[in-house]
Amino acid sequence: MNVFVNDTPSPTLEVGSLEGDAMNGGLRLQGPATFANLVITPDAVDGLSPEPARDPLEDDYGLIRNWRLSAFAALPNGKDPMYNEMPGASPEWKTISTERNGLANISRMYGKPLPEPTRALAWLKTTITSDRKQTKKVDIGWTRELWVFVNGKLVYADRNLFESDDARKIPDGRCSLENGTFTLPLEAGENEVAVAIANNFFGWGLKVRVADPEGVQLAGK
């Protein structure tokens, strides 16, 4: 999708891939403005290619792209998930591979499964194999609340809440690798990374990138 404002020759906004699963829908204009003289011309695409644009992060070897996703459950208000509460091995765990830009799209799996204000909680886990004991800088993006455990120990927790000035992460509360960073402690051999993620609003998802993947092997690679 390309968007042009005021007859500009180049797009003001370019969307390289429309990632929803709906084959039809509508157009919504919203904001502090008055909209008039809107014309919709079916099948007029101005030479726009039907093929999606290249994923800008497809060659980023630090992105964790393969996860296991648990079933969701309700998380009581005021409670943080504990590692020993993570569901055990069962057929309910699903394999989930990331989409464009390294997104583990939980919304595509579960939507918004519980009514507000109840928080839905799901767990994602993966394995990182390290050639030695070391630490790695990690970039992470998520919505809305998140707890990261490495080998059973909590190493990072934060919130990304659009409606809260204190908890709204750059950029504007959206899921992005700019949301946060932390240090990942790795032992020699296999390391389990488990992420608890809670949501009670719109979409939810996760992005994780090891800034320097030298000396580590990510699951599925």
C-alpha positions as CSV (number, residue, x, y, z in Angstrom):
1,M,0.0,0.0,0.0
2,N,1.2,3.5,-0.9
3,V,-0.3,6.7,0.5
4,F,0.2,10.1,-1.1
5,V,-0.6,13.4,0.5
6,N,-1.3,16.6,-1.4
7,D,-0.3,15.2,-4.8
8,T,3.2,14.4,-3.8
9,P,5.1,12.4,-6.6
10,S,6.5,10.0,-4.0
11,P,4.5,8.1,-1.4
12,T,4.2,9.8,2.0
13,L,3.7,6.3,3.5
14,E,4.7,2.9,2.1
15,V,3.5,-0.3,3.6
16,G,5.6,-3.1,2.1
17,S,3.2,-5.9,3.1
18,L,-0.4,-5.9,4.3
19,E,-0.1,-8.6,6.9
20,G,-3.7,-9.2,7.9
21,D,-5.6,-12.3,7.0
22,A,-8.8,-10.6,5.7
23,M,-9.4,-10.7,2.0
24,N,-11.9,-7.8,2.1
25,G,-12.7,-4.9,4.4
26,G,-13.2,-1.1,4.6
27,L,-11.3,2.1,4.9
28,R,-11.3,4.1,8.1
29,L,-10.1,7.7,8.4
30,Q,-9.9,9.0,12.0
31,G,-8.4,12.0,13.7
32,P,-8.9,15.7,14.4
33,A,-9.9,16.6,10.8
34,T,-12.8,16.8,8.4
35,F,-12.6,14.4,5.4
36,A,-14.4,15.2,2.2
37,N,-14.6,14.3,-1.5
38,L,-13.3,10.8,-1.0
39,V,-13.3,8.7,-4.2
40,I,-12.6,5.0,-4.2
41,T,-11.8,3.5,-7.6
42,P,-11.8,-0.3,-7.6
43,D,-8.8,-2.1,-9.1
44,A,-6.9,1.2,-9.7
45,V,-3.5,0.3,-8.2
46,D,-1.2,2.7,-10.2
47,G,1.3,0.0,-11.1
48,L,1.8,-1.1,-7.5
49,S,3.3,-4.6,-7.4
50,P,1.1,-7.4,-6.0
51,E,4.3,-8.9,-4.5
52,P,5.3,-7.8,-0.9
53,A,8.4,-5.8,-0.4
54,R,11.5,-7.5,0.8
55,D,11.6,-8.0,4.6
56,P,14.3,-5.5,5.7
57,L,15.4,-7.9,8.5
58,E,15.4,-11.2,6.5
59,D,19.3,-11.4,6.7
60,D,19.5,-10.4,10.4
61,Y,21.0,-13.6,11.9
62,G,20.5,-12.4,15.5
63,L,16.7,-12.5,15.3
64,I,15.2,-15.4,17.3
65,R,12.7,-16.8,14.8
66,N,11.6,-20.1,16.2
67,W,9.5,-20.4,19.4
68,R,7.1,-22.7,21.2
69,L,3.9,-21.0,22.3
70,S,1.8,-22.2,25.2
71,A,-2.0,-22.0,25.6
72,F,-3.2,-18.8,27.1
73,A,-4.7,-18.4,30.6
74,A,-6.0,-15.5,32.7
75,L,-3.5,-13.6,34.8
76,P,-5.1,-11.9,37.9
77,N,-4.6,-8.2,38.2
78,G,-1.6,-7.3,40.4
79,K,0.0,-10.7,39.9
80,D,3.3,-11.4,38.1
81,P,3.8,-14.8,36.6
82,M,6.4,-17.1,38.2
83,Y,8.6,-19.5,36.3
84,N,7.3,-22.5,38.1
85,E,3.8,-21.6,36.9
86,M,4.8,-22.1,33.2
87,P,2.8,-24.9,31.7
88,G,4.6,-28.2,31.4
89,A,5.2,-30.2,28.3
90,S,1.9,-30.9,26.6
91,P,0.3,-31.1,23.2
92,E,-1.1,-27.6,23.8
93,W,2.3,-26.1,23.1
94,K,2.5,-24.9,19.4
95,T,5.4,-24.2,17.2
96,I,5.4,-20.5,16.0
97,S,7.8,-19.0,13.5
98,T,8.2,-15.3,13.3
99,E,6.7,-13.1,10.5
100,R,8.3,-10.0,8.9
101,N,10.7,-8.1,11.0
102,G,11.1,-11.0,13.4
103,L,7.5,-10.7,14.9
104,A,6.1,-13.6,16.9
105,N,2.5,-12.7,16.2
106,I,0.5,-14.0,19.1
107,S,-2.6,-12.0,17.9
108,R,-2.7,-14.2,14.8
109,M,-2.8,-17.3,17.1
110,Y,-5.2,-16.1,19.8
111,G,-6.6,-12.6,18.9
112,K,-7.8,-10.9,22.1
113,P,-9.0,-14.0,23.9
114,L,-10.3,-12.5,27.2
115,P,-12.5,-9.4,27.8
116,E,-11.0,-6.2,29.3
117,P,-9.7,-5.7,31.9
118,T,-8.7,-9.3,32.3
119,R,-5.1,-10.0,31.3
120,A,-4.4,-13.0,29.0
121,L,-1.1,-14.6,29.7
122,A,0.9,-16.9,27.3
123,W,4.4,-18.3,27.4
124,L,7.0,-18.5,24.6
125,K,10.2,-20.5,24.9
126,T,13.2,-21.2,22.8
127,T,16.7,-22.6,23.2
128,I,20.0,-20.8,22.7
129,T,23.2,-22.8,22.6
130,S,26.4,-21.0,23.6
131,D,29.9,-22.1,23.0
132,R,31.0,-20.8,26.4
133,K,29.7,-19.0,29.4
134,Q,29.1,-15.4,28.3
135,T,26.6,-12.5,28.2
136,K,24.9,-11.0,25.2
137,K,23.1,-7.7,24.6
138,V,19.5,-8.3,23.5
139,D,17.1,-5.9,21.8
140,I,13.5,-6.7,22.6
141,G,10.1,-5.5,21.5
142,W,6.7,-6.5,22.9
143,T,3.1,-5.5,23.8
144,R,2.0,-5.2,26.6
145,E,3.6,-6.7,29.7
146,L,6.6,-9.1,29.7
147,W,8.8,-11.2,31.9
148,V,12.0,-13.0,30.5
149,F,13.5,-16.0,32.3
150,V,16.8,-17.6,31.4
151,N,17.4,-21.1,32.8
152,G,14.6,-20.4,35.2
153,K,15.8,-17.0,36.5
154,L,14.0,-13.7,35.9
155,V,16.4,-11.5,34.0
156,Y,14.1,-8.8,32.6
157,A,10.6,-7.5,33.1
158,D,8.8,-4.3,31.8
159,R,5.6,-2.9,30.4
160,N,4.8,-1.2,27.1
161,L,1.4,0.5,27.6
162,F,0.1,2.9,25.0
163,E,-2.2,4.7,27.4
164,S,0.4,5.4,30.0
165,D,3.0,8.2,29.5
166,D,5.3,6.5,32.0
167,A,5.1,3.0,30.4
168,R,4.7,3.9,26.6
169,K,7.9,2.7,24.9
170,I,9.4,4.2,21.7
171,P,7.9,4.2,19.1
172,D,4.5,5.3,20.5
173,G,3.7,2.1,22.4
174,R,4.1,-0.1,19.3
175,C,6.0,-3.5,19.2
176,S,9.5,-2.6,18.0
177,L,13.1,-3.7,18.7
178,E,13.5,-0.2,20.0
179,N,11.3,-1.0,23.0
180,G,14.0,-2.2,25.3
181,T,17.4,-3.9,25.9
182,F,18.8,-6.2,28.5
183,T,21.8,-8.4,29.1
184,L,21.3,-12.1,28.4
185,P,23.3,-14.4,30.7
186,L,24.3,-17.7,28.9
187,E,25.9,-20.8,30.2
188,A,28.0,-23.1,28.0
189,G,25.7,-25.5,26.2
190,E,21.9,-25.2,25.9
191,N,20.1,-22.4,27.6
192,E,16.3,-22.1,27.9
193,V,14.8,-18.7,27.3
194,A,11.2,-18.5,28.5
195,V,9.1,-15.3,28.0
196,A,5.8,-14.7,29.8
197,I,3.7,-12.1,28.0
198,A,0.4,-10.6,29.1
199,N,-2.1,-8.5,27.1
200,N,-5.6,-7.0,27.7
201,F,-5.7,-4.4,24.9
202,F,-5.2,-4.7,21.1
203,G,-2.5,-6.8,19.5
204,W,0.2,-8.7,21.3
205,G,3.5,-10.0,20.0
206,L,7.2,-10.4,20.7
207,K,10.5,-9.6,18.9
208,V,13.9,-10.6,20.2
209,R,17.3,-10.0,18.7
210,V,20.7,-11.0,19.9
211,A,22.8,-8.0,18.9
212,D,26.0,-10.0,18.3
213,P,25.1,-13.7,17.6
214,E,28.8,-14.8,17.3
215,G,29.4,-17.9,19.5
216,V,25.7,-18.8,19.9
217,Q,23.3,-21.0,18.0
218,L,19.6,-20.0,17.9
219,A,16.9,-22.7,17.8
220,G,16.1,-23.8,14.3
221,K,19.3,-22.5,12.7
